[in-house]
Amino acid sequence: MCKFMVSTWTVIFLAGSPAMAQEQEAARALIERAIKAHGGAEALGRIHADKVLFKGTLVLQGHTTPFLAETIVQLPSQYKNVLEMNHNGDKHTIVHVVNGKNIYIALDGRALKPDPAQLAEIRNGLELERAKRLLPLLEDRSYQLAVLEPIQVNDRPAVGVRITGRGRKEMRLYFDKEYGLLVRAENRIDGGKGKGEIRQHFFFGDFKDIGGYKRPTKVRAYRDGKQIMEAELLDAKLLDKVDETEFAKP
């Protein structure tokens, strides 16, 4: 049995009932298959940190805005995104940093005080990024997993896993039924100003093997069914360790 699987009795003890145990086992099997599809547990286990560069367009106030974004992730709790955009002829640089419990936002070199909705969105984004790495879903027992009803993603059948537990907002991952690749992810964020929760959808495609890890090179994002972003990967680097200065207050 794969080292990431656990015995039925252990799952029963953790999940509380045979039915829940079966759900966990079925969900874990889907994730194990996805891990193999993306390069295998050994390859994914080597990804402690990475740096990726994307270019694409954002939809802001009904206008399409080109951007270039560099993202550094060092799990479990460090993240940095530097986004340069040209909105209606004005160039801006937005920096988001997560360093453990600290979150910083800067616009054009000026520190901003994030509101609670922004803080929650950034933390939920890092939580989704961790889930997308797949291995943590099997290694961290605080995740509660369940199988979702199959759906169509990009006109192809896909199977899904619902992820909850430890105070997390629900996340969903969907994998191509034939190939096992992660093709869709969902999470929920606070809409702010009394709007309640907003559901975000991310679609992934055009997978390429980079350093033994098969990752998507094209991404689309939607909020409440409206597209807000489309991007393509320009570069990706696997890192042994990221210097702590990268996650300092901008």
N, C-alpha and C positions, 0 to 999 in steps of 0.2 A: 504494500500500500504506500502511496506517495507520502513523503514525510510531512506534507502540509495537511493531510487528512487526519482526522481524529476518530477514535472509536465511537460507536453509536452511544454507548453508555456515558461517555464523557460529554457528548453533546446533550443528551437527555439531562444530565446533571446541570449543565450550564443553561440550557434553554427552558427547562421546566416541564416539558411534556414530550411524548413520542412524536406527536404531529409537528411540533416546532422543531424537533430534532431532525425529522425528515426534510423539512423546509431548509434548514441550515445545510444539511448534507447535499441536497440538490443544488443549492446556490453555490456552495463551495466547489462542487464539481464543474459548474459553468465557469467559475473564476479560474480554476486550475487549467481548464482547456484554453481559456483566453491567455493565461500566462505562457503556455506552450506556443500559442499562435504568435505572441509578441517576442519570442526569442528564448523562452525557457526561464525557469527560476534562477539558474546560475547567472544568466545574463542580466536579468532584471535586478538581482540581488547586488550587482556591482554598481548600480546607479544610485550612489549616495547623494550626488549633486550634479546639476547640469546647467548649461547656459544655452538659451535658444534665441534666435533672431527671427522675427516675423515682419512682413510688410502686408498692408492691406488697407481696408477702408472701414470707417465707422459711420454710422448714421446718427447725426446730431441735429436736433431741431428740424428734421426733415431734409437735411442736406448731407451729401456724401463727402466725407473728409478723409483724405489719405493719411496713413500713419506708418511709423516704423517703431517697433517695440522690441526691447531686449529684456528677457526675463531670466532671473537666476533663482533656482530653487535648491535649497539644502534642507531636506526633511530631517526631523519632523516639523520644525517650527521656524524656518527662516525662508524669506521670500523677498525678492526685489524686482520691481518692474519699472522700466524707464520708457515712457511713451512720448515720442515726438510726433506732433501732428501740425497740419496746416489747415486751419479752419477759416474759411472766407478770406484767405490771404494773410491771416495772422498766424505766426508760428508760435507754438507753445510746447513746453516740456512738462510732463506730469510724472512724478516719482511716487511710487507706493513701496513702503518697506514694512515687512513684518519681521521682528526679531524677538521671538518668544512672546512675552506678554505686551511688548511695545509695538505700536503701530504708528507710522509716520506718513504724512502726505505733504508733498511740496509741489507748488505750481510756479514754474519759471524761477526757481531758486528761492521762493518765499514759502515758508512753512505755513500750512493750513491746519486748523483744528477740525478734525473729522467729527461729524455728528454720529449718533448711535447707529443709524442705518448704514452709513458708510463703513463704520468699524465692523459691523456684522457681515456686510457684504465681502469685505476683504478676508475676514476669517473663514467665512463659508467657502470662498474661492480657494483658499489654501487647503481646507478640508477636502474639497472635491479633487484638488490636484493630488493629494495623498491617496485618495481612493482610486484614482485613475492609474496609479502605479501598481495596483492589483495585489502585490505581495502583502502590504499591510492589512488587507481585508482578511487574509488567512492567518496572519501572525498575531494580530491584536484582537483579543477575545472580547473587547468592549463593543465590537461591531456586531449588530444583529442583522442577519441576512435572510432574505426570502425571495423566492422565484416569482417573477411577474408574468402576466399573460404575454404571449408572443405578439409582436407588432411588425409592421413593415417600416424599414428604414432605407431610404433611397431606392424604393421599389424592390427591396429584397427582404426576405424573412429574417427577423432578429429575435433573440431571446434575451431576457433581462433579469436583473437582480436589484431588489430594493434594499437600501442600506440605512439603518437607523442605529440608535443606541448612544448612551452617554451624553444625553442632552443635545445630540446633533439634530439639525433639520434633515428631513428625508432627502436622500440622494438616490438616483437611479442610473444604472449603467446598462446599456444594451450592446450585445455582441452579434456580429453577423453569424447566422445559424450555420452556414456552411464552413466559413473560414475561422470563426472564433475571434475575430478582431473587434476591438472596441470601436463602434461606429456612432454611438450617441450617448450623451451624458446629460443628466438633469439635476438641478438643485433649486432651492427656493431662497429668495432674499426678501428683506423687508423693503417694501416700496417707499417707505417714508411718508411723512405728512398725512398720516391716516389712510394711506392707500392699501394697507394690509400687505399680504405676501404676494410676491411676483414669482412666477415660475420661469426659469431659464432653461433653454435647450442648447446643447452644443452638438454639432455634427462633424464627424471626422472622416477623412478620405485620403486617397492617393498615398498609401503606406509605403515606406521605404526603410530598408535595413540600414541603421546608422549605429555603428559600433556594437553590432549584435542585438540591438533593440529595434524592433520594427515599430516605427512611430508614424503618425499621420503627418503629412506635409500640407494638408489643406483643412481649414477649420471655418465653420460658420456658426454664428451665435444668434439666438432669438430670445426676446423677452415678451411674454404673453402673446406669442405667435408672430411678432413683428421682428424682422431681421435688424440687428444692431451692429453686426460686425462680420466681415469676411476677410480671411487672411491666408497667406501661404508661407511656409517655412523657407527661410533663406540659409540658415546655418544652425547646427546643433553640436554642442561639445559636451562630452562627459567629463566631469571633474572629480578628482580624488577628494579635494576639500576646498571650500571657498574661504578666502581671507575674511576675518570678522569685520574688517573695515567696510566691506561691501554693504553690511547691514547696519551701519551707523546712521544716526539721524541726518537726513539730507539738508 
